[in-house]
Amino acid sequence: MPRVLALALMLAAASQAEAGPACMAGGAFIDDAGIARANVIAGIDGAAALAAWRRVLDAGGTIAWPVTEYNVDARSTFVFAFDREGLRVYRAGVFADSNDAAPGGCLATDAASEALIPWSGVREIHAANWVLTFRLRAPVEIASDRGKRKRVRELKAYFHGGPGGELTYRYDLVHESRVPFWNVDVYRVENLRGIAIGPTDYQRRLQFVIAGAVDPDRHIALTVKSRGAGW
């Protein structure tokens, strides 16, 4: 095959991939698409959440989630769309007024994504206090609905619907004794001020379920931030 024709076919395939795969779910996974998100937000039945993700993705469907992407534009909303092929990043504006970008596991648009990142191109998913960071093997260029455009090697995203801006606190405890009658341990608090942290558990639930659904062979590194109030 001539090189020019081969290149043209590769470019055409890339263009079609950007627009998203044909959805085979046919809107039949409404409950699964809801469980896939709701259980992670509520922190209940992680096994059911992971199973729902897998059923939708295995059927050719998509799990979509609105996010704030801080590395590109913290004042715009994006949609992260997860399917078997990879992670697609969309401007929220391409979904018009839709409250659900993937009802029943099918994307509500045939518009091209801002970026398509195959799962082989994600080297690490990092769970911090406030965001989930996807560290990439190659940079991608993304534009927001406000016209901001950036080339980034990391997607630093807060997934909407989870805990808000509140801080939680942990305290350093030292075990001192045990009261046998009540069968309880007695601790002394060493740091009365406590250690401020963000909604870490939410990010770790997201990390666990996403990685379990898209990377069953564990090629993507999973890391977590040590406790603290920052990212």
N, C-alpha and C positions, 0 to 999 in steps of 0.2 A: 504494500500500500504506500503511495507517495506520502512523504513527510507532511506536506501541506494539508492533505486530506486527513491524515491521522490527527494532526493538531486541531483541525476544525471539529472533528468528532469529539475530541477531548474537551474542547471549550463548550460544545453544545451539551455534553453530559454534565459538565460543571454547572452550567446555567440551569438545567433541569433540576439538579440536586438542590440548588439554592432555593428553588420554589417549593421544595418539600416533596416527599414521596406520596404516591397515591394512597389514600386512606382506605384500608380494607375493613376497618371496624364497622363502617356503615352506621355509626351512631348507636351501636348495640351495647356500648359499654358505659352508659350514663352512670350507673351505680358505681362501677369500678373507678371511673374517672373522678367521681366525687370522693370515694373512700381513699384513693391514692393521695389526695391533698388533705382532706379533713382529719384523717387519723394522725397524720404527722403534726398538724397544727395543734390538735387536742392532746397529743401525747398518749394515745390509746391504741392498743392492738397493733403493734408494729408488724407482726406477721401478716395480718390482713392487709395492711397498707402495702407491704412489699409484694404480696401475691397479686394485688390489684394492679400495681405498676406492671408487673410481668405479663399479666393477661392482656392489658391494653397494648403494650409494646410488641408482644409476640404476634398479635393480630394485625400488625401494621399501623396501629394507632399512635396517638401522641398524648403525652401529659404536658399541659402548658401551665405556666405559673407567672403571674405578674411580679416584677421585681424592680427595685431601685438599683441601678448599676452605677456605683460611685466613681469608678475609674473613667467613665465616659461622660455622664451628665447626671448629677445627683438631683436635679430638678425635673427630670423626665422619667416617665415610666417605660419600661421595656417588658417584653414577654420572652421568657426562656421556654423553648419547646423541646421536649426530650422524646426522641424516638430511637429505634434500633440502630439507625445510621450514625447519629451524633446529636450534638446540641446545636439548635438553631436559635439565633438571637434576632428578635423582631422589635421594631418600634411599635409601641402600643397603638399608635395612630392608624396602623394598617388594619386594625380590627374594628375601626369606627366606634360605635357605641356598645359593642358587645361586652357583656359582663363576664363571659366565659370564652376564652380564646380557642378552646378545644372541647366543645360540647360533645358528650358521648365518645370522646377519644379521637375526634377528627378536627383538624384545624379549621377555623371559621374564615379562612382566607386562602387565596391561591397566589398572594403577593410573594415576591422574593424576599428572603430574609436578609438582614444586614450581614450576617456571618453564619456559615455552616462549619462547625468544628467536629470532625469525626472523633469518635472516642479514642482512637489511637493517637490523636493530637492533644489529648488531655493527659498531662503527666502527674498532676496532683490535685486533690480536692482538700482544701484546708478549712476546717471549722473553727471560727473565731467566736468572740462574744456576740457580735452583731451581724456578721456577714459570713457567707460561704464564698470562698475564693477558689476559682478554677484557674490553675496555672497551666499555661499552654506551651506546647513545643515550638510553635511558630506564632508570630503576632497576627492579629486580625484588625481590620479597620471597621469602625462602627459609627454610625451617625444617629443622632437623637431627633425627636420630633421638634426640638427647638433649634435644629440646625447645627448643633455642635458635632464635630467629627474628630475622633481620636484613634490612634493606632496603639493597641495595647497588647501586652503579653499575659495579663491577668484580668479575669472578670471578677470584680468584687461586688457581690450582689446580696441585697437584703430581700428575702422572699416575703411578699406581702401576706398578711393574715396571721402572722405569729405574734409573739409578745411585742409590746410597743417599746417605748423608750425608758422603761423603768429599770432601775438598778436592783440587783439582789445582793445579799451579803453573806459571806462565809466568815467563820471565826476559827482561830487556832485554839484547839482544845487539847488539854493534857489530862490523861486519865489519872485519877488520884486514888480511888477506892471503889469498893463494891458493897452494896447493902444487901446481904443475903435474904433478909426477910421479904423485901420487896422485889428482889431479883433484878435490881437496876444498878447501872454503873454511875459513878459520880465523876464529873469532869470539872476542871478549872479552866476558865477562859483566859488565855494569855493576852490576846489583843482585843480590848474592849471596843475599839473603833471599828473592827471588822474589815474585811477586804471586799471592796466593791467589784462586782462582776456584771456582765451583761446577761442576756437570755441564752446562755451557752447551750443548754440542753436542747433547745429548738434547733440550733445549727447542727448539732451532732445527730439529731434524729434525721434531719434532711440529708446529711452526709451519708449516714448508714443506709437509708432507703434508696437514695439515688445510686450510690455505688453498687448496692446489691442488685439493682435492676439492670443497670447498663454495663456493669463490669464484673460479671460472675467469676471470671478467671483471675481477678485481682491484679490487673496490670497497672492500675492507677493507684498511686500512693495516697494514703489517708493520714492526715496530720491534724493536730488540735493545738490551740493556743493555751498557754499556761494561764491561770486565773489572773484577772486584772480588769480594770474598767475600760481599757482601750479596745482597739480592733481585735 
